[in-house]
Amino acid sequence: MNILITGGAGFIGSHTADALIKGGHQVRVLDNLQKTVHPKGKPDYLNPAVEFIQGDVRRKPDWEKALVGMDAVYHLAAYQDYLTDFSSFFHTNAVSTALLYEVLVETGQYRDMHKIIVAASQAVMGEGRYHCPGCDPDAKAPVYPQIRTETQLAAGKWEHACPACRQDLQWLASDETVIQPCNQYALSKHSQEQITLQLGRRYGMPSVVMRYSIVQGPRQSFFNAYSGAMRIFALALYFGKAPTIFEDGRQVRDFVNIDDVVAANRLVLEHPDADYHEFNVGGGQAWTVQGFYETMQAITGKQIEPIMSGYYRFGDTRHIFSDTTRLQSLGWQATRSVETSIEAYWSYLNQQQDMEDILAYTQKHMQSLNVIRQTGTTSA
């Protein structure tokens, strides 16, 4: 097949391109080489067999050019950050998806589309599903809390409280029925999901939504402040600096290896039962942030005491873990460990040359935007 990957110069896109080319497909990439992700331009790791088009998914003419002759599309291009330019999230994530379907319908290509696969996010589930171990020990009446307030976080009250008895709630795995987007990124991704599934069904274009958890592995951008614990901790250890662990380090996260994500991407391309569904793509094991850092120290052989001084990122979820039962029903299984992801990323980092201390820059940048805050202080 001839397959278009938007954002194909990026982390997930480039690995997916490699796998598709290895499988005999022809791959075209549309990517705008956004400076915050690709400050040095087109990356050297991009497969030489890729047909590369530099363009922007927010521009209809770029879609019209990129879609010519394509049989399938992976729409992976996205805008993700903690910034307050709210409209950018919707322009890049939601409007671009509407343009994709618009061009396919206007040109008549929708009649021959084999599959459209769109990258969503675990963030759509917001704070996820919880229960109160006191009021509801058997979890028969789950609670879906709202995002934590600034007043709560500034006081260092990290956990969600039961609305009835005020006891700390206990997290539960969240499946695809959980929809509680709480920030600009999540809201734009939920819009993208709805565009994909509804327009796909309306025009008979087999369409699939992939809700990725925290994807990890080599080629993950060192420059994108949004990219999370793997990047923050690895860079800190690489430069011999103490990383900041936000909150109390006990928040639960769901990490999934890039090779497992690529396997999921390839599976839904061919599986007819994937059509018109969204799928959680998670790692299958819950990790605390502190436990993740301890494991990273053990693997890298570097021991540096982290900073835990009541810092937090405004907008972070407390706990989130994906139930992947639906994707497993198609024959997929997460098989790579977090340890494997750490080893691969650390090896990739140590292969880089002329690395700048970008960790300090992104940390200061997020503080200047009032994203990183500290307990005992007040913020607007």
C-alpha positions in Angstrom: 0.0 0.0 0.0 0.9 3.6 -0.4 0.7 5.1 3.2 0.9 8.7 4.4 2.2 9.4 7.9 1.8 12.9 9.2 4.3 13.8 11.8 6.4 11.0 10.3 9.7 12.6 11.2 8.8 12.4 14.9 9.2 9.7 17.5 6.2 7.4 16.9 5.9 8.3 13.2 9.5 7.5 12.2 9.4 4.1 14.0 6.0 3.3 12.3 7.5 4.3 8.9 10.4 1.9 9.5 8.1 -1.0 10.2 5.8 -0.3 7.3 8.7 0.0 4.8 10.1 -3.3 6.2 6.7 -4.8 5.5 6.8 -3.8 1.9 4.7 -0.6 1.9 5.5 2.7 0.3 5.6 5.5 2.8 5.2 9.2 2.4 5.8 11.6 5.3 4.3 15.0 5.9 6.0 16.9 8.6 6.5 20.6 9.4 9.8 19.9 11.4 8.5 22.0 14.3 11.5 23.7 15.9 10.6 22.7 19.5 10.9 19.0 18.3 13.3 19.2 15.4 15.6 22.2 16.1 18.2 20.8 13.8 15.9 20.1 10.9 15.1 16.8 9.3 16.5 14.1 11.6 19.2 11.7 10.4 17.3 8.7 11.6 14.5 9.2 9.0 14.4 6.1 6.7 15.9 7.0 3.3 13.1 5.1 1.6 10.6 7.6 2.8 9.2 10.2 0.4 9.4 13.4 2.5 7.2 16.4 2.1 7.8 19.4 4.4 4.4 20.9 5.1 1.8 21.7 7.7 -1.3 19.7 8.5 -3.1 23.0 9.2 -2.9 23.9 5.6 -5.4 22.4 3.1 -3.0 22.7 0.1 -0.4 20.6 1.9 -3.0 17.9 2.6 -4.1 17.9 -1.1 -0.5 17.4 -2.2 0.3 14.7 0.4 -2.8 12.6 -0.1 -2.4 12.1 -3.8 -2.2 8.3 -4.5 -2.4 7.3 -0.9 -4.3 4.1 0.2 -4.1 4.7 4.0 -3.2 7.4 6.5 -1.6 7.5 9.9 -2.4 11.0 11.2 0.2 11.3 14.0 1.1 15.0 13.8 0.1 16.8 17.0 0.6 19.8 19.2 1.3 18.9 22.8 2.7 21.2 25.5 1.7 23.0 28.7 1.4 26.4 26.9 -1.6 28.7 27.1 -2.0 29.2 23.3 -5.2 27.2 23.5 -6.2 27.7 19.9 -3.0 26.1 18.7 -4.0 22.8 20.2 -7.3 22.8 18.2 -5.8 24.1 15.0 -3.2 21.4 14.9 -5.1 18.5 16.4 -8.8 18.9 15.6 -8.9 21.3 12.6 -6.1 19.3 10.8 -8.2 16.1 11.2 -11.3 17.8 9.8 -9.1 18.9 6.8 -8.0 15.4 6.2 -11.6 14.1 5.9 -12.6 17.2 4.0 -10.0 16.7 1.3 -10.7 13.0 1.0 -14.4 13.7 0.5 -13.9 16.6 -1.9 -11.5 14.6 -4.1 -13.5 11.4 -4.0 -10.6 9.5 -2.5 -12.7 8.5 0.5 -14.2 5.7 -1.6 -10.9 3.9 -1.9 -9.4 4.5 1.5 -8.2 1.3 3.2 -7.8 2.8 6.6 -7.3 6.1 8.5 -5.5 5.7 11.9 -5.5 8.8 14.1 -3.3 9.3 17.2 -5.3 10.3 20.3 -4.0 10.3 23.8 -4.6 8.8 27.3 -5.1 12.4 28.3 -8.7 12.1 26.9 -9.5 10.1 30.0 -8.5 13.0 32.3 -8.1 12.0 35.9 -9.5 8.6 35.1 -11.6 6.2 37.2 -11.4 6.0 41.0 -13.3 4.5 43.9 -13.5 5.1 47.6 -12.1 2.1 49.6 -14.3 3.1 52.6 -17.6 4.0 50.9 -17.3 1.6 47.9 -14.8 -1.1 48.7 -16.0 -3.3 45.8 -15.7 -0.4 43.3 -19.3 -0.8 42.2 -19.9 3.0 41.9 -16.7 4.5 40.4 -15.9 8.2 40.8 -14.6 10.4 38.0 -12.9 13.3 39.7 -12.3 16.7 38.1 -8.9 18.2 37.7 -7.2 19.2 40.9 -7.5 22.9 41.8 -4.6 25.3 42.3 -5.7 25.8 45.9 -5.5 22.0 46.6 -2.1 21.6 44.9 -0.6 24.7 46.6 -1.5 23.1 49.9 0.3 19.9 49.0 -2.9 17.8 49.0 -2.1 15.6 46.1 -4.7 12.9 46.3 -8.4 13.1 45.2 -10.8 12.9 48.1 -14.1 11.0 48.3 -16.9 13.5 47.9 -18.8 11.8 50.7 -16.3 10.9 53.4 -13.2 12.8 52.3 -11.0 9.7 52.4 -8.4 9.5 49.7 -9.7 7.9 46.6 -8.0 4.8 45.1 -7.3 4.7 41.3 -8.7 2.1 39.0 -7.7 1.1 35.4 -9.6 3.2 32.9 -11.0 1.8 29.7 -12.1 3.6 26.5 -15.5 4.5 28.0 -13.8 6.9 30.3 -13.9 10.4 28.7 -13.1 13.3 31.0 -10.7 15.7 29.1 -9.5 18.3 31.6 -7.0 20.5 29.7 -6.5 22.1 26.3 -4.5 19.2 24.9 -7.0 16.6 26.1 -10.0 18.6 24.8 -8.4 19.0 21.4 -7.7 15.2 21.3 -11.2 14.4 22.2 -12.5 16.6 19.4 -10.1 14.8 17.1 -11.5 11.4 18.2 -15.1 12.5 17.4 -14.2 13.9 14.0 -12.3 10.6 13.1 -15.0 8.2 14.2 -18.1 10.1 13.1 -16.9 11.3 9.7 -15.2 8.0 9.1 -18.5 6.1 9.7 -20.6 8.7 7.8 -18.5 8.3 4.6 -17.6 4.7 4.9 -13.9 5.3 5.5 -12.6 2.7 8.0 -11.2 4.8 10.8 -9.4 4.0 14.0 -8.4 6.0 17.1 -5.3 5.1 19.1 -5.2 6.4 22.7 -1.5 6.2 23.5 -0.2 6.2 27.0 3.3 7.5 27.7 5.3 6.1 24.9 9.0 5.6 25.5 12.1 4.7 23.5 14.9 6.1 21.3 14.2 9.2 19.0 12.0 10.8 21.7 12.7 14.5 21.4 15.2 15.9 23.9 13.8 19.4 23.3 10.1 18.9 23.9 9.3 19.9 27.5 6.1 17.9 27.3 7.8 14.6 26.8 7.9 13.6 30.4 9.7 11.5 33.0 12.0 9.6 30.6 13.5 12.7 29.1 13.7 14.7 32.4 15.4 12.0 34.4 17.7 10.8 31.6 19.0 14.3 30.8 19.5 15.0 34.5 21.5 11.9 35.0 23.4 12.5 31.8 24.5 16.0 32.9 25.0 14.9 36.5 22.2 17.1 37.9 19.5 16.3 40.5 16.1 16.0 38.7 13.0 17.4 40.2 10.3 14.8 41.1 7.0 16.6 41.2 4.5 16.2 44.0 5.5 13.2 46.3 6.6 10.9 43.5 3.8 8.4 44.3 1.7 9.4 41.3 0.9 6.4 39.0 1.8 6.4 35.4 1.4 4.0 32.4 4.6 3.7 30.2 4.5 1.7 26.9 7.5 0.8 24.7 7.7 2.3 21.2 7.9 -1.2 19.6 4.7 -2.3 21.3 3.0 0.9 19.9 4.3 0.2 16.4 2.9 -3.4 16.7 -0.5 -1.9 17.6 -0.3 0.6 14.8 0.4 -2.2 12.3 -2.3 -4.5 13.7 -5.2 -2.0 13.3 -4.1 -1.2 9.8 -5.1 -4.8 8.7 -7.7 -5.9 11.3 -11.3 -5.2 10.2 -12.6 -5.4 13.7 -10.6 -2.3 14.6 -12.7 -0.1 12.3 -14.6 2.7 14.0 -13.2 2.1 17.5 -10.8 3.8 19.8 -8.2 1.7 21.5 -6.1 2.3 24.6 -2.4 1.5 24.0 -0.7 1.1 27.4 2.2 -0.8 28.9 0.2 -3.2 31.2 2.1 -2.3 34.4 1.5 0.6 36.8 4.6 2.6 37.8 5.0 5.3 40.4 7.2 8.2 39.2 9.6 7.6 42.1 9.9 3.9 41.3 10.6 4.8 37.7 13.4 7.1 38.6 14.9 4.5 41.0 14.8 1.9 38.1 16.5 4.4 35.8 19.3 5.0 38.3 19.9 1.3 38.6 20.0 0.8 34.8 22.3 3.8 34.1 24.5 3.2 37.1 24.1 6.8 38.2 22.9 7.7 41.7 21.8 11.2 42.3 19.3 12.2 45.0 16.3 13.9 43.4 14.8 17.2 44.5 11.4 16.7 46.2 10.5 20.0 47.6 6.8 20.3 46.9 7.1 21.3 43.3 4.2 20.4 40.9 3.1 21.0 37.4 -0.2 22.7 37.2 -2.5 20.6 35.0 -0.9 17.2 35.7 -3.2 14.2 36.5 -2.6 12.5 39.8 -2.9 8.8 38.7 -3.8 7.4 35.3 -3.5 3.8 34.0 -5.1 2.4 30.8 -7.1 -0.8 30.5 -6.0 -2.4 27.2 -8.5 -5.2 27.1 -10.1 -4.0 23.9 -6.9 -4.0 21.9 -5.8 -7.3 23.4 -9.0 -8.8 22.0 -7.5 -8.2 18.5 -4.4 -10.2 19.4 -2.1 -7.5 20.7 -0.1 -7.6 23.9 2.4 -5.3 25.5 5.6 -7.4 25.6 8.4 -4.9 26.2 9.3 -3.8 29.8 10.0 -0.4 31.1 13.6 -1.5 31.7 13.9 -2.2 28.0 12.7 1.3 27.2 15.1 2.9 29.6 18.1 0.9 28.2 17.2 1.9 24.6 16.7 5.6 25.4 19.9 5.8 27.5 21.9 4.2 24.7 20.3 6.6 22.2 21.1 9.6 24.4 24.8 8.6 24.8 25.1 8.3 21.0 24.3 12.0 20.6 27.0 14.7 20.0 27.2 18.3 20.9 24.4 18.0 23.5 23.5 21.2 25.2 22.2 21.5 28.7 18.6 21.8 27.4 17.2 20.4 30.7 17.9 23.7 32.4 16.4 25.7 29.6 13.1 23.8 29.4 12.8 23.9 33.2 13.3 27.7 33.3 10.9 28.1 30.4 8.1 26.1 32.1 8.7 28.1 35.3 8.4 31.4 33.4 5.1 30.2 32.1 3.9 29.5 35.6 3.5 25.8 34.8 5.9 24.6 37.5 4.8 25.8 40.9 5.6 25.0 44.5 3.5 24.4 47.6 3.1 27.3 50.0 3.1 29.8 47.2 0.1 31.5 45.5 -0.3 31.7 41.8 -2.7 33.6 39.5 
